[in-house]
Amino acid sequence: MRTMVLGALLAIALVANANAAIKEEPVTYSDGETTLKGFVVYDDAVQGKRPGIVMVHEWWGITPHTHNEAKKFAQQGYTAFIADMFGDAKTADNPKDAGALSGSVMKNEPVMEKRFNAAKDQLAKQASVDPTRIGAVGYCFGGAVVLNMARAGAPLAAVAGFHASLGLNTPAPAPGTVKAKVLILNGADDPFVKREQYEALKKDFDAAKVDYRIIEYPGAVHAFTNPEATELGKKFNLPLKYDAKADQESKAEAAKFFATNLQK
């Protein structure tokens, strides 16, 4: 029994030490006159510079789900920077306000680009980051943001969108414009993403000779990686639902994708 107890205590200590190595620090920066409040997340037990990933939140703003995803990337050996796309770390607790906040960015391409680039610049200057190896990841609204930035030719090595909205408002890219490899991980039954949007994206990316891949998970709807999604879906009568299988499989795909394109 004593051996079992000591073993359990050792396991707890090891987990505690692993968690203690992940640091999350607030970063106040700006887009012109707009104050932005993001977070840099990294494993301080890792020595030297490592790849960086710009993380763009859902339409709710920066939530516990965003922080948890950033920590997972830090555990994989990246420095993550949680971008504040709304300014002053604004969040929404209902679809009306969330739609207004996300619309203020999606309907104004210069604002979207400046705020994304401001976050990317903050990430690149972090002491733990190799600025030549930067990617981006986004969720729902954030997925649309990072896909738009890839289409616009942002200097990114890899871009992944989870349950990404495909309301893309940047011009169709010319051949050679898109520098990033692109991975889209969506629910096959997500009613927010229309078939014609997939076809338009494929047409643009094929014409521009983009290296991209789309994976759709059967049965999964919008926000399937967010454990809070099911409750939010019920509360607001929206097709939002957490899907543990799709979450696990898509995260494994993203891990391979970023390792291939960002890790040396």
N, C-alpha and C positions, 0 to 999 in steps of 0.2 A: 504493500500500500504506500509506504514511504517513497519508494522508487517512482510509483505512478504519480504521486503528488509533486515530487521534484521535477519529473518530466513535464507535467502540466505547467508548473511555474516557469520552467525554462522556455517552453513554447510561448507562453504569454509574454515573457520578457523579450523574446526574439521578435514577436509581432510588434510589441511596443517600440522597440528600437528601430524596426523598419519604418513604422509610421512616423517616428520622431524625425527621421531623416528628410521627410518631405516638408519643404518650406513653402509657405504661401505669403507673399508680401504685397500689400497694396501699392499701386503706382498711380499718382496723379499726373496727368499729362494734358495736352490740349489739341484742339483742332481750331486754329484761329482763336476766336473769342470763346469757344465752347470748352468748358472744363470736362475732361473725361477721367473716369476712375476705373482703372483696370487692376489686374493682379498678375504677378509673375509667380510661377509655381515650378519648383525644381527639387531635385534630390541632392542635398548638400553632402551626401556621402560619396557622390560621383566626382571624380577628379577631372579637371581639364574642361575644355570646351566641348559642347555637344550640339546636336541639331536643335532647332527651335520650331515650335508650332504655334501659329496664331489661331486662337480658338474664338469662334463667333457664336454667340448665344442664340437661343430660341426667341420668339417674339415676346415672351414674358420678360425678357431682360436677363441679367445675371442672377441665376437661381442656384440652390444647392446642387441640382443636377450638373450645372456648368462647372462648379467647383470640384465635384467628384470626378468628372471626366478629365479635368485638368490634372488632378492628382494621379489618375491612372496613366496618363501620358508621361508624367514625371517619373513614375515607377518604371516605365519602359526605357528610360534613359534620355528623355527630351526635356528641354525647358519649354513650358507652355506659357503663353501670355493670353490671358482672358481679356479680349477687347471689349470696350464699352462703346457700343454703337449708338446709344441713345443720349449720352451726355449725363453727367452727374449721377451715373449708375442708376438711372430711372428704371423702375420695374412696373409691371402691370399685374393686377390680380383678377382681371376679367378680360374677355375677348375684345370688347369695344376699345378699351384703353390700349390693349396689346396691338390691335390692328392700327390704331392711330400712331403709336410709336414706330411700329415697323414700317408703316406706309410713309412716314416722314423721311425715312431713309431710302426705301426701295423706289419711291417716286422721284428721288432727287439723286441722280447718278453721281454728280460731283461731290455731294455730301458723303455718300456711301464710300466713294473711292478715297476721299481725304481721311475719313475716320478709320478706314481699314489700314491705310498706309501709315497713319499716325501710330497705330498699334504695332504694325510690323517694324517701324523704326525703333520703337521702345524695346521690342524684343531683340532686335539686332544689336543694340548697344549693351545688353546685359553681359556681365563678365563671364557667365557660364555658357554663352551661345557662340557657335561658329556662324557668323553672318552669311557665309556662302552656302549654308545648308538650312534653308527655311521652307517650311510648308505651312498649310493652313487646313483647318477642319471647321465645319459648321453644322449646326443642327437646325432643321426646319427653316425658319427665316435665315439663320446663319449659313445654312447650306446654300441658299440662293446667293447670299453675299459672296461667299468664297468662290462659287462657280462664276459669278459675274466678274470677280477680280481676275480669275484665270482667263476668261474670255477677253478681258481688257489688256492682257499681256503682262500682268504683274510678275515680277521676277521671283517666282516660287518654284520649288522643285517638285512638289507634290501637293495635290488638293483633294480632300475627301469631304463628301457631303452625306450626312446621315439624315434619313427621311427629309431630303432636301426639297424645298419648294422650287419649282422650275419656272417661275415667273421671271424670266431673264430679260433684263431691259438694256443690256449693253449691246452695241452693234455686233452683227455676225463677224467673227474674227477672220482676218485674212490668213492665208497659209503662212505658217511660221510665227504668227502672233502669239499663240499660246505656248508658253514655255513649260508649263507644269504638266506632269502626268495627272490624270483625273480619275477619281473613283467615286461612283454614286451608289449609295446603299439605301434603297428605298423599299417601302412596303408595297407588295404587289396589289394590295386591296386598299391603298390610300386614295380616298375620293378627292383629296385636295390636289392631286397631281393627275392631269389629264393625259390621255394617250397622244393627243395632238402635240402636247408639250414635249413629250419624249421624242416624237418624230421630228419636231422642229430642232431640238437640241442635237439629235443624231445627224440631221442634214447639215447643220452648221459645222459640227465637229468633224464630220467626214470630209467636207469641202476644205476645211482648214488643216486637215491631216493631223488632228489632235490624237494623242495616245490616251484613250479613255476606255473605261469599262463601266457598265451598269449592271448591278445585281439587284434583283427584286425578290423579296422574301414572301412566299405564299402565306396568305392569311394575315399578314401584318398590315396595320394601318398607320396613321400618322403618329409621330412621337414615340415609336416603339422602343427606343432605348431609355426613355425617361420613366423611372419607377413611379413618379407622381402622375403620369399621364392618365391612367385608368380613372383615378378619382376626379381629375379635372374634366375628363370626358363625360362622366356621369353628372357632374355639377353643372356643366354648361351645355349638355346635350350635343356634344361634338364627337366626331369619330377619332378620338384619341385613346390609345390603349397601349400599355406596356406589354411587350412580348419577350419573355425571357429567352426563348430559343433564337429568335431573330436578333436579339440584342447580343447574345453570346457569339453567334456566327458572324454577324457584321463586325463586331469588335476584333475578332480573329482575322478577318479579311483586311481590316484597316491596319492592324499591327504588322501584318506581312507587307502590305503596300508601303507603309512609311519606312519600315526597316530596309526594304529593297531600294527605295529612292532617296532616303536621307542618311542612313547609317553608312559609314565607310566600311 
